[in-house]
Amino acid sequence: MDRPPFGQGLAVRETQSEGFLVIHVEESRLSAENAPVFQAHLMHRIAAGNDHIILDLATVESIDQAGIDVMRTSLQVVEPEGDLVLCSITEPVMEQLRRTLMNRMFGIFLGLDEAIDALT
């Protein structure tokens, strides 16, 4: 599991594919509890020059406004030159994105392969 020293308590795995940093979030929840660590992790990766990011949310079963805000802020940081897209979203997370209209803000793909194909 790759994570910066400050990322203790945030389960993520990272891979590179077709020039994209793929962050596989391996948490069941993205919430106010882990949002500060999630944000620090993403900002660290962006500051390191990763401005094409795919967030794989396959294991995330719930997300609150704090988790959504982290993704929204990260998207604003990488745009307009970069990308931050979401893939493998569970239905409860998609419902929360719809409820907050954030589904209109992000590129959302069924799976990782679809995301990579669409962005390359």
LINUR-V316951 format. One record per helix or strand of 2 or more residues. SS is the DSSP state (H for helix, E for strand). FROM is the first residue (numbers start at 0). TO is the last residue. If there is no record, write none. Layout:
ss->[SS	SS]
from->[FROM	FROM]
to->[TO	TO]
This chain:
ss->[H	E	E	E	H	E	E	H	E	H	H	E	H]
from->[4	11	19	28	31	51	61	64	82	90	101	106	111]
to->[6	16	24	29	46	55	62	77	86	98	103	108	118]
